[in-house]
Amino acid sequence: MRRHALAALVAFAVTAASACADPPERVSTLADQTRVNVTIYNGGMALVHDRRRLNFTKGLNRLAWRDVSGQLDPTSAIVSEIGNARGLAVVEQNFDFSLLAPASLLAKYVGRDVTVVHDVPVPGRPARERARLLANNDGIVLQYEDRIETDLAGGHLSFAGIPNELRDRPTLLLDLESVKAGARDVDLAYLSGGLGWHAEYVGVVSPDKTHLDLNGLVTLTNTSGTTYRDARLQLVAGNVNLGPSETSDRLELPTPAPPPMGPPMQQENYFEYHLYTLERPTTIANGQTKQVELLSAHGVPIRETLELRGSPSYYSNADADLGDNLPVGAYVTFTNKDGDLGIPLPGGLVRLYENDSHGTSQFLGADRIDHTPRNEDVRLHVGDSFDVTARKKQTDFKAAGNCAYESAYEIRLANAKDAPQDVEVIEPLPGEWSILDESQPHRKTSSSTATWTVRVPADGSTTLTYRARVACPW
């Protein structure tokens, strides 16, 4: 009887010990992956949905989810079963980002025994010796049975195994409680750094300078530490608040030549932002910069203008000479509507080209645009005119009392081209202002701006004069 009781007690103890023991670790790789979705935001942050088909045993399962981003934010990770099932619960999760390398292996073996292999035989010593690694600071310190040494010349270290906390690639370790055994689809969603995108545009201006063909490209960079194979790619344009960041380090990669273009992206409204979805899967390899097509628009009407812009500072100061060779800016404007346009344009760099008389495209200039909604103007400062120049001087200045000032100006515009040119003279005036006298009428284009459109004859010049009064200009 006592023998049976003792046998039952032993069996119970074995069962209890088995129940308390950690479950064996099972590894999930990209071979289990059935789908991956990557949504990249402005600012170098991305949301990854990694869906895999996995087998579970009933009870506690320890799963090493490999091939996640090396810049995964573990506090953002969410594990969920696909569908309406509620058969999985997360007990614990740990992100192992300490990757296997000689330095990290040495660091983990401090205080443990290693085998020293003498590649060059040492007289009186065996070819292999056990030693304890005491330190790894600016070199190693080894404690043998009879001595302590710091020099490993002519030899190397052999390790008994790889510590569990070291991984050959970033791994999320999950303890999952399953109500039943079997295969099921599981989605791991997490935020990650190391993924970024920006838009770039190329416009080719027509010979008569009335239209342009515009192509938009999205440049993607991946420095996250993993590859997203056949990913469903989505981009969010807008100022998304990503929360406080502990680091602002960003890696800028060179932009390669554009690859062959595929189908354009589809756009939809998303909260206060805009979401762009690539219609085909694409692989975003680690350490890669790639480009995909955003849009292609043909025959977009444009307006070319020449503009001379002033400064509000000289309306309350006496300064006779305001410049003998002032730049007259060249601008190209088009409206984001109709035809192949009319979708929200993500902010980015726009480069303009035009074919010369030999049919060779030449670079006109570039400007950066902000996020531009549909039906809004896109205005590009291409450069400054070579043949149209300006000279400006202050011809009179006086204080009018009660913090008011009167001043007069003369602006001479010269045109070396063989065709007349219109120049927009744009003057920002501070405080309360009025134009007292002028050689040609102005337009009040804003509460603090007066604008004159001045026609300058071919190979000639035109002089604009005006007198302004400003009150309380600060």
C-alpha positions in Angstrom: 0.0 0.0 0.0 2.8 2.3 1.0 4.5 1.3 -2.2 1.5 2.4 -4.3 1.2 5.7 -2.4 4.9 6.4 -3.0 4.6 5.6 -6.7 1.6 8.0 -7.0 3.4 10.7 -5.2 6.4 10.4 -7.6 4.1 10.4 -10.6 2.4 13.6 -9.3 5.7 15.2 -8.7 6.9 14.4 -12.3 3.7 15.7 -13.7 3.8 18.9 -11.7 7.5 19.5 -12.7 6.5 18.9 -16.4 3.7 21.4 -16.1 6.0 24.1 -14.5 8.8 23.5 -17.0 9.2 26.0 -19.9 7.7 24.8 -23.1 10.1 24.0 -25.9 10.9 26.9 -28.2 9.5 26.6 -31.7 10.8 28.8 -34.5 8.7 30.6 -37.1 10.4 31.9 -40.3 9.4 33.5 -43.5 8.4 30.1 -44.7 5.3 30.4 -42.5 4.4 33.8 -43.9 1.2 34.0 -45.9 1.0 37.8 -46.3 2.8 41.0 -45.3 1.4 44.5 -45.4 3.7 47.6 -44.9 2.3 51.1 -44.4 5.0 53.8 -44.4 4.4 57.2 -42.9 6.2 60.5 -43.4 8.9 60.7 -40.8 10.6 57.3 -41.0 8.0 55.2 -39.2 6.0 52.2 -40.6 3.3 49.8 -39.5 3.9 46.2 -40.4 1.3 43.4 -40.5 3.1 40.0 -40.7 0.5 37.2 -41.1 1.7 33.6 -40.7 0.1 30.1 -40.6 1.3 28.4 -37.4 0.7 25.1 -35.6 -0.1 25.2 -31.8 -0.4 22.7 -29.1 -3.0 23.0 -26.4 -1.7 25.1 -23.5 1.4 27.2 -23.4 3.4 27.7 -26.6 6.8 29.4 -26.8 7.3 30.9 -30.3 10.4 32.5 -31.7 9.0 34.8 -34.4 12.0 35.5 -36.6 12.6 37.9 -39.4 11.0 40.9 -37.8 12.3 44.4 -38.2 15.5 45.1 -36.3 14.0 48.5 -35.3 10.7 47.0 -34.0 9.1 48.9 -31.2 8.2 46.0 -28.8 5.7 48.1 -26.9 3.6 48.5 -30.1 3.4 44.8 -31.0 -0.1 43.2 -31.2 -0.7 39.5 -31.8 -4.1 38.5 -32.9 -5.8 35.5 -34.5 -7.4 36.1 -37.9 -11.1 35.8 -37.9 -13.5 35.8 -35.0 -11.8 33.1 -33.0 -10.6 33.9 -29.4 -8.4 30.9 -28.9 -5.0 32.7 -28.3 -3.8 34.8 -25.4 -0.4 36.5 -25.1 1.2 35.6 -21.8 4.5 37.3 -22.4 6.6 38.7 -25.2 10.3 39.7 -25.4 12.2 41.3 -28.3 15.7 39.9 -28.7 17.6 42.5 -30.6 21.1 41.5 -29.4 22.4 40.0 -32.6 25.1 37.3 -32.8 28.5 38.8 -33.5 32.0 38.2 -32.1 31.7 41.2 -29.8 28.3 40.3 -28.4 29.4 36.6 -28.0 32.4 37.7 -25.9 30.2 40.0 -23.8 27.8 37.2 -23.0 30.6 34.8 -22.0 32.1 37.1 -19.4 32.3 35.0 -16.2 32.0 31.7 -18.1 34.4 29.1 -19.2 35.8 28.9 -22.8 38.3 26.7 -24.6 41.6 28.4 -25.7 43.0 26.7 -28.8 46.7 27.3 -29.4 47.1 27.4 -33.1 50.8 27.9 -32.7 52.1 25.2 -30.3 53.4 26.4 -26.9 56.1 24.2 -25.4 55.0 22.6 -22.2 51.3 23.4 -22.7 48.5 21.4 -24.2 47.0 22.4 -27.6 43.6 23.2 -25.9 43.1 24.6 -22.4 40.1 25.6 -20.4 40.0 29.2 -19.1 37.5 31.5 -17.6 36.8 34.8 -19.4 37.1 37.4 -16.7 36.7 40.6 -18.7 36.2 42.0 -22.2 37.2 45.7 -21.8 39.7 46.9 -24.4 40.8 43.3 -24.7 40.1 40.0 -23.0 41.3 38.7 -19.6 41.6 34.9 -19.2 42.0 33.0 -16.0 43.7 29.6 -16.5 44.1 27.0 -13.8 47.6 28.3 -12.9 47.7 31.9 -14.4 45.9 34.9 -15.7 46.7 36.2 -19.3 45.5 39.0 -21.5 47.3 38.0 -24.7 45.7 35.6 -27.2 48.4 35.8 -29.9 48.7 32.6 -31.9 45.4 31.2 -30.8 41.6 31.5 -30.8 38.6 30.9 -28.5 36.1 28.0 -28.8 32.7 28.4 -27.2 30.4 25.6 -25.9 27.3 27.1 -27.5 25.3 30.2 -28.3 23.6 31.9 -25.3 19.8 31.9 -25.6 19.6 35.7 -25.6 21.7 36.0 -28.7 20.0 35.6 -32.1 21.4 35.5 -35.6 18.6 37.9 -36.6 16.0 40.1 -34.8 13.4 37.8 -33.1 10.3 38.4 -31.1 9.8 35.7 -28.4 6.2 35.0 -27.6 4.6 32.9 -24.9 1.0 32.2 -26.2 -1.7 30.3 -24.4 -3.8 28.2 -26.9 -7.2 26.8 -25.9 -6.8 23.9 -28.4 -4.2 22.3 -30.7 -4.1 22.9 -34.4 -3.1 25.3 -37.2 -4.4 28.8 -37.3 -3.6 32.2 -39.0 -2.0 34.7 -36.8 -1.2 38.4 -37.4 1.7 40.2 -35.8 1.3 44.0 -36.1 4.0 46.4 -34.9 5.5 49.9 -35.5 9.1 50.1 -36.8 11.7 52.6 -37.7 14.1 52.3 -40.6 11.4 52.6 -43.3 10.9 55.9 -45.1 9.5 57.4 -48.3 9.3 60.6 -50.1 7.9 61.8 -53.4 9.8 63.2 -56.4 8.4 64.6 -59.6 9.8 65.1 -63.1 8.1 67.6 -65.4 9.0 68.1 -69.1 7.9 71.6 -70.4 6.5 71.8 -73.9 8.4 73.9 -76.5 5.7 76.6 -76.4 5.9 76.7 -72.6 2.1 76.2 -72.2 2.0 72.6 -71.0 4.1 70.0 -69.2 4.1 66.2 -68.8 4.5 65.3 -65.1 5.6 62.0 -63.7 5.6 61.3 -60.0 7.8 58.8 -58.3 7.9 57.4 -54.8 11.4 56.7 -53.4 11.5 54.0 -50.6 14.3 53.3 -48.3 14.6 50.2 -46.0 17.3 50.1 -43.3 15.1 48.2 -40.8 17.2 45.0 -40.8 14.8 42.7 -42.6 13.3 42.2 -46.1 9.5 42.4 -46.7 8.9 39.9 -49.5 6.0 40.5 -51.9 4.6 43.1 -49.6 1.3 45.0 -50.0 2.7 48.5 -49.9 0.7 51.5 -48.6 1.9 55.1 -48.0 0.4 57.7 -45.8 0.9 61.4 -46.7 0.3 64.0 -44.0 1.7 65.2 -40.7 1.1 62.2 -38.5 2.0 62.7 -34.8 4.4 59.9 -34.0 5.0 60.8 -30.4 8.2 61.8 -28.8 11.3 60.1 -30.2 14.4 59.2 -28.2 16.7 59.6 -31.3 16.6 61.7 -34.4 19.4 59.8 -36.3 18.4 59.1 -39.9 20.3 57.4 -42.6 20.2 59.1 -46.0 20.8 56.8 -49.0 21.7 57.8 -52.5 18.9 57.8 -55.1 19.4 55.3 -58.0 18.3 55.8 -61.5 14.5 55.2 -61.9 13.6 51.6 -62.7 11.0 50.6 -65.3 7.6 52.0 -64.2 4.7 49.8 -63.1 1.0 50.7 -62.7 0.3 53.9 -60.7 -0.9 54.0 -57.1 -4.5 54.3 -56.0 -5.4 57.1 -53.6 -8.1 57.4 -50.9 -8.9 59.7 -48.1 -7.8 58.3 -44.7 -8.7 60.3 -41.5 -7.0 63.7 -42.0 -4.4 62.2 -44.3 -4.2 60.5 -47.7 -3.5 56.9 -48.3 -1.7 55.6 -51.4 -1.8 51.9 -52.3 0.4 50.2 -54.8 -1.8 47.9 -56.9 0.8 45.1 -57.1 3.0 43.4 -54.5 6.6 44.5 -54.3 9.6 43.3 -52.4 11.3 45.9 -50.1 14.8 44.4 -49.5 16.9 45.4 -46.5 19.5 48.1 -47.4 17.6 48.9 -50.6 16.4 52.2 -52.1 13.8 51.7 -54.8 11.3 53.8 -56.8 7.7 53.1 -57.8 5.4 55.2 -59.9 2.9 57.5 -58.2 1.3 59.2 -61.2 1.7 60.1 -64.8 -0.1 63.2 -66.2 0.2 64.6 -69.7 -0.6 68.0 -71.2 -0.9 69.9 -67.8 -1.5 73.6 -68.5 1.1 75.9 -66.9 1.7 79.6 -66.4 5.2 81.1 -66.5 5.7 84.3 -64.6 8.7 86.6 -63.9 8.6 88.2 -60.4 10.5 90.9 -58.6 9.9 90.7 -54.8 10.7 93.4 -52.4 11.2 93.6 -48.6 9.1 95.3 -45.9 12.2 96.5 -44.1 13.1 99.6 -46.2 9.7 101.3 -45.7 10.7 102.6 -42.3 14.4 103.3 -43.0 16.3 105.6 -45.2 18.4 103.5 -47.7 18.9 105.1 -51.1 20.6 102.2 -52.9 18.5 99.0 -52.8 20.3 97.1 -55.5 21.7 97.5 -59.1 21.2 93.9 -60.3 18.3 92.5 -58.4 17.2 88.9 -59.3 14.0 88.5 -61.2 12.6 85.1 -60.3 11.2 82.7 -62.9 8.2 80.8 -61.7 6.1 78.0 -63.2 2.6 77.4 -61.8 0.0 74.7 -62.6 -3.3 73.7 -60.9 -3.7 70.2 -59.4 -7.0 69.4 -61.2 -8.5 67.8 -64.2 -7.1 65.2 -66.6 -4.5 62.9 -65.0 -4.1 65.1 -62.0 -6.7 66.0 -59.4 -5.3 63.7 -56.7 -3.6 64.9 -53.5 0.1 65.4 -54.3 2.5 64.4 -51.5 5.2 66.9 -50.7 8.5 66.4 -52.5 11.0 67.8 -55.0 9.9 68.8 -58.5 12.5 68.9 -61.3 11.7 70.6 -64.6 13.2 69.9 -68.0 12.8 71.3 -71.5 14.0 70.0 -74.8 16.4 72.3 -76.7 16.4 72.9 -80.5 18.2 69.6 -81.0 15.6 67.6 -79.0 17.9 67.1 -76.0 16.3 67.6 -72.6 18.0 70.3 -70.5 17.5 70.9 -66.8 15.5 74.1 -66.0 15.5 74.0 -62.2 13.9 72.4 -59.2 11.7 73.4 -56.2 10.2 71.6 -53.3 6.4 71.5 -52.8 4.4 70.8 -49.6 1.5 68.4 -49.6 -0.9 69.9 -52.1 -4.7 69.1 -52.1 -6.6 68.7 -55.4 -7.7 72.0 -57.1 -4.9 73.9 -55.4 -2.0 75.6 -57.3 1.5 74.2 -57.4 4.0 77.1 -57.7 7.6 76.4 -58.5 10.5 78.8 -58.3 12.6 77.5 -61.1 15.4 80.0 -61.1 16.2 83.7 -61.9 16.0 85.3 -65.3 19.3 86.0 -67.2 17.9 88.6 -69.6 15.4 90.5 -67.4 17.1 92.5 -64.7 16.0 95.1 -62.1 17.5 98.1 -60.3 15.8 99.7 -57.4 16.5 102.9 -55.4 14.7 104.9 -52.7 14.3 108.5 -54.0 12.7 110.0 -50.9 12.2 109.2 -47.2 10.7 111.2 -44.3 9.1 110.6 -41.0 5.4 111.7 -41.0 4.9 111.6 -37.2 2.8 109.2 -35.1 5.1 106.3 -36.1 4.3 106.9 -39.8 6.7 107.2 -42.7 6.6 108.3 -46.3 9.0 107.0 -48.9 9.3 107.0 -52.7 10.9 104.4 -55.0 12.1 104.0 -58.6 12.3 100.6 -60.1 14.0 100.2 -63.5 13.3 96.9 -65.4 15.4 96.0 -68.4 14.7 93.3 -71.0 17.4 91.9 -73.3 15.0 89.5 -75.0 13.6 89.9 -78.5 10.1 89.7 -77.2 8.3 91.9 -74.6 8.0 90.5 -71.0 5.6 91.0 -68.2 7.1 91.3 -64.7 5.2 91.1 -61.5 6.6 93.6 -59.0 5.5 92.4 -55.6 6.0 94.7 -52.6 5.2 93.6 -49.1 4.2 96.7 -47.1 4.1 96.6 -43.2 1.5 97.9 -40.9 -1.3 100.2 -42.2 -0.3 101.4 -45.7 -1.5 103.3 -48.7 0.0 104.2 -52.1 0.0 108.0 -52.5 1.3 108.2 -56.0 2.3 105.8 -58.8 3.3 105.7 -62.5 0.9 102.9 -63.1 -1.9 101.3 -61.0 -1.3 98.6 -58.5 -3.4 95.7 -57.2 -3.9 94.9 -53.5 -3.2 91.2 -53.7 -3.3 90.7 -49.9 -3.7 92.8 -46.8 0.0 93.5 -46.8 0.9 93.3 -50.5 0.8 95.7 -53.5 1.5 94.2 -56.9 2.2 95.9 -60.2 2.2 94.1 -63.6 4.8 95.9 -65.7 5.2 95.3 -69.4 8.9 95.6 -70.5 9.4 96.1 -74.2 11.8 93.9 -76.2 15.4 95.0 -75.9 14.2 97.9 -73.8 13.3 99.1 -70.3 10.5 100.4 -68.2 10.6 102.4 -65.0 8.0 102.1 -62.3 7.8 104.8 -59.6 5.5 105.0 -56.6 5.2 106.7 -53.2 4.0 104.8 -50.1 2.9 105.8 -46.6 3.1 103.2 -43.8 2.0 103.6 -40.2 3.1 101.6 -37.2 5.2 99.2 -39.4 6.1 97.0 -36.4 
